[in-house]
Amino acid sequence: MSAWQSWGRLAARDPARVAKPQSAHEALALPPELPALPFGRGRSYGDVCLNGGGVLLHTARLDRFIAFDRATGVLRCESGVTLRDILDLVVPQGWFLAVTPGTREVTVGGAIANDVHGKNHHAAGSFGHHLRAFELLRSSGERLLCSPGSNPEWFAATLGGLGLTGLITWAELQLAPVGNAFLQVRTRRFRDLDAFWDLNAAMEPRWPYTVAWIDCVASGAAQGRGVFMAARHAASRADLPAWRERRRTVPFAPPFSLVNALSLRAFNGLYWHRAREGDALQHYVPYFYPLDALGHWNRIYGRRGFYQYQCVVPPGCMREAMGELLRRIARSGQGSFLAVLKTFGDLPSRGLLSFARPGATLALDFPNRGPVTLRLFEQLDAVVREAGGAIYPAKDARMPASMFQLGYPRAQEFSRFVDPRFGSDFWRRVSA
Ligand SMILES: Cc1cc2nc3c(=O)[nH]c(=O)nc-3n(C[C@H](O)[C@H](O)[C@H](O)COP(=O)(O)OP(=O)(O)OC[C@H]3O[C@@H](n4cnc5c(N)ncnc54)[C@H](O)[C@@H]3O)c2cc1C
């Protein structure tokens, strides 16, 4: 098994070399005959961060803060700094990431290269909407300062550009002000998909963060039932509860997946029945990053690893398409604990290949059961294709080239910006 895997732990070919440059100068010392690819923390599920037979430019040592203006919330740091590092620094000073994905163990470079989104897409757009500038290092040695006003075409290609346009060495972010580390969270259960759409429409205008967990096993009248969680940053107040992070780790990957039809049904049923409705004050870590509490949780899927399937479908057909996707998943008996449904807002993305766009997105994990799982994905692809949707490259390890071309109509335009000495397993697969 490869020592270099992404989060899904699927079998992959090792890179020929891994370099950990500490500076732009060191990053340029690449063997000219091998394709290179930046690597953050490998929190992408599939192969956008893998480069079998090539060079991985691991950014672990590009981890320095450069400047932070606590009056304006403008932060400049190297690209290997993680979102966790940033939060540890800025939350005590009254600032927060304007957009964050569901784990803080990702780097700034990785967040830019996938133009990641969070629970507040409908209110704040994606990571790139709060990105002021970055430096892009090309294999030719050229260093481009990119921002919406300077080299804007390189800004648009690199944001969501899957690490293919060059190495981002540093970036400057605009943070959002907060009063403290807590959120006011409102939890509601909904009995089916129709109830979700109603609740979502009522909550979105008033709550900057919204997301729903869906019981992907429930069928018949209960199909699409779930738990809706909305939140906003808590106002300043004196009576904040104490909070201490507790972390556990899955010590090793068992030979088989612990996620199966039985455990799935038990977990989903329990989660639904146990969900407590109401309002509560919650620290930002359990609200935004519930999975970070269990280190190496990806090992529960066993040695064969797992896939995540995340798609987006446009507003005009999202109700129908989501219903159909959930029906097919429930019928298959596959799926996982963590089916997440959310609607995106209509702020246009700034990246040529950005995934987030108006509509609804569904994300869920599937244990790798080989051809059975891949056949289900073909069925799901058909629904997404018919709806005019797209699959998220950050989560993907298998979409066919035709699916990528359909979902990313600017891929041809993007390919002009790909660094001639860069490549990835993903790019070789979808541009074949
Ligand atoms: C538990 C969990 C929850 C998640 N939730 C969300 C979510 O809510 N929303 C969401 O959008 N995503 C989510 N993700 C996906 C994750 O945010 C992205 O895959 C992210 O890009 C991973 O960052 P990374 O630093 O690990 O980069 P990697 O996975 O190592 O690399 C990702 C891409 O970035 C490129 N890259 C990395 N560093 C640089 C650099 N310095 N210069 C140029 N390119 C670079 C790589 O080449 C690769 O193409 C989640 C992942 C996990 C594991």
The ligand as an SDF file (V2000), in Angstrom:
LIG
                    3D

 53 58  0  0  0  0  0  0  0  0999 V2000
  -13.3620   15.9410    7.5260 C   0  0  0  0  0  0  0  0  0  0  0  0
  -13.2750   16.7900    6.2830 C   0  0  0  0  0  0  0  0  0  0  0  0
  -14.2330   17.7560    6.0690 C   0  0  0  0  0  0  0  0  0  0  0  0
  -14.1620   18.5650    4.9210 C   0  0  0  0  0  0  0  0  0  0  0  0
  -15.1210   19.5030    4.7450 N   0  0  0  0  0  0  0  0  0  0  0  0
  -15.0840   20.2880    3.6530 C   0  0  0  0  0  0  0  0  0  0  0  0
  -16.0500   21.3120    3.4660 C   0  0  0  0  0  0  0  0  0  0  0  0
  -16.9420   21.5210    4.2900 O   0  0  0  0  0  0  0  0  0  0  0  0
  -15.9500   22.0890    2.3450 N   0  0  0  0  0  0  0  0  0  0  0  0
  -14.9470   21.9100    1.4290 C   0  0  0  0  0  0  0  0  0  0  0  0
  -14.9010   22.6560    0.4570 O   0  0  0  0  0  0  0  0  0  0  0  0
  -14.0120   20.9460    1.5890 N   0  0  0  0  0  0  0  0  0  0  0  0
  -14.0580   20.1430    2.6650 C   0  0  0  0  0  0  0  0  0  0  0  0
  -13.1140   19.1710    2.8450 N   0  0  0  0  0  0  0  0  0  0  0  0
  -12.0640   19.0210    1.8260 C   0  0  0  0  0  0  0  0  0  0  0  0
  -10.8210   19.8530    2.1500 C   0  0  0  0  0  0  0  0  0  0  0  0
  -11.1830   21.1090    2.6880 O   0  0  0  0  0  0  0  0  0  0  0  0
  -10.0470   20.1290    0.8530 C   0  0  0  0  0  0  0  0  0  0  0  0
   -9.7680   18.9430    0.1890 O   0  0  0  0  0  0  0  0  0  0  0  0
   -8.7540   20.9120    1.0930 C   0  0  0  0  0  0  0  0  0  0  0  0
   -8.3010   21.3730   -0.1490 O   0  0  0  0  0  0  0  0  0  0  0  0
   -7.6490   20.0510    1.7230 C   0  0  0  0  0  0  0  0  0  0  0  0
   -6.5400   20.8780    2.0200 O   0  0  0  0  0  0  0  0  0  0  0  0
   -5.0830   20.2820    2.2270 P   0  0  0  0  0  0  0  0  0  0  0  0
   -4.2390   21.3630    2.7720 O   0  0  0  0  0  0  0  0  0  0  0  0
   -5.1240   19.0040    2.9720 O   0  0  0  0  0  0  0  0  0  0  0  0
   -4.6170   20.0640    0.7220 O   0  0  0  0  0  0  0  0  0  0  0  0
   -4.3620   18.7160   -0.0770 P   0  0  0  0  0  0  0  0  0  0  0  0
   -5.5380   17.8290    0.0560 O   0  0  0  0  0  0  0  0  0  0  0  0
   -3.0280   18.1680    0.2730 O   0  0  0  0  0  0  0  0  0  0  0  0
   -4.3140   19.3020   -1.5620 O   0  0  0  0  0  0  0  0  0  0  0  0
   -5.4970   19.7860   -2.1640 C   0  0  0  0  0  0  0  0  0  0  0  0
   -5.1590   20.5260   -3.4500 C   0  0  0  0  0  0  0  0  0  0  0  0
   -4.4660   21.7090   -3.1270 O   0  0  0  0  0  0  0  0  0  0  0  0
   -3.2660   21.8100   -3.8670 C   0  0  0  0  0  0  0  0  0  0  0  0
   -2.3430   22.5840   -3.0250 N   0  0  0  0  0  0  0  0  0  0  0  0
   -2.0200   22.3590   -1.7380 C   0  0  0  0  0  0  0  0  0  0  0  0
   -1.1270   23.2980   -1.3260 N   0  0  0  0  0  0  0  0  0  0  0  0
   -0.9070   24.1240   -2.3770 C   0  0  0  0  0  0  0  0  0  0  0  0
   -0.0560   25.2530   -2.5890 C   0  0  0  0  0  0  0  0  0  0  0  0
    0.7320   25.7430   -1.6360 N   0  0  0  0  0  0  0  0  0  0  0  0
   -0.0500   25.8130   -3.8200 N   0  0  0  0  0  0  0  0  0  0  0  0
   -0.8470   25.3540   -4.8180 C   0  0  0  0  0  0  0  0  0  0  0  0
   -1.6510   24.2840   -4.6690 N   0  0  0  0  0  0  0  0  0  0  0  0
   -1.6910   23.6800   -3.4630 C   0  0  0  0  0  0  0  0  0  0  0  0
   -2.8560   20.3560   -4.1080 C   0  0  0  0  0  0  0  0  0  0  0  0
   -2.0030   20.2200   -5.2200 O   0  0  0  0  0  0  0  0  0  0  0  0
   -4.2190   19.7140   -4.3400 C   0  0  0  0  0  0  0  0  0  0  0  0
   -4.6060   19.8950   -5.6760 O   0  0  0  0  0  0  0  0  0  0  0  0
  -13.1240   18.3710    3.9730 C   0  0  0  0  0  0  0  0  0  0  0  0
  -12.1600   17.3800    4.1930 C   0  0  0  0  0  0  0  0  0  0  0  0
  -12.2310   16.5970    5.3370 C   0  0  0  0  0  0  0  0  0  0  0  0
  -11.1810   15.5280    5.5680 C   0  0  0  0  0  0  0  0  0  0  0  0
  1  2  1  0
  2  3  1  0
  2 52  2  0
  3  4  2  0
  4  5  1  0
  4 50  1  0
  5  6  2  0
  6  7  1  0
  6 13  1  0
  7  8  2  0
  7  9  1  0
  9 10  1  0
 10 11  2  0
 10 12  1  0
 12 13  2  0
 13 14  1  0
 14 15  1  0
 14 50  1  0
 15 16  1  0
 16 17  1  0
 16 18  1  0
 18 19  1  0
 18 20  1  0
 20 21  1  0
 20 22  1  0
 22 23  1  0
 23 24  1  0
 24 25  2  0
 24 26  1  0
 24 27  1  0
 27 28  1  0
 28 29  2  0
 28 30  1  0
 28 31  1  0
 31 32  1  0
 32 33  1  0
 33 34  1  0
 33 48  1  0
 34 35  1  0
 35 36  1  0
 35 46  1  0
 36 37  1  0
 36 45  1  0
 37 38  2  0
 38 39  1  0
 39 40  1  0
 39 45  2  0
 40 41  1  0
 40 42  2  0
 42 43  1  0
 43 44  2  0
 44 45  1  0
 46 47  1  0
 46 48  1  0
 48 49  1  0
 50 51  2  0
 51 52  1  0
 52 53  1  0
M  END
$$$$
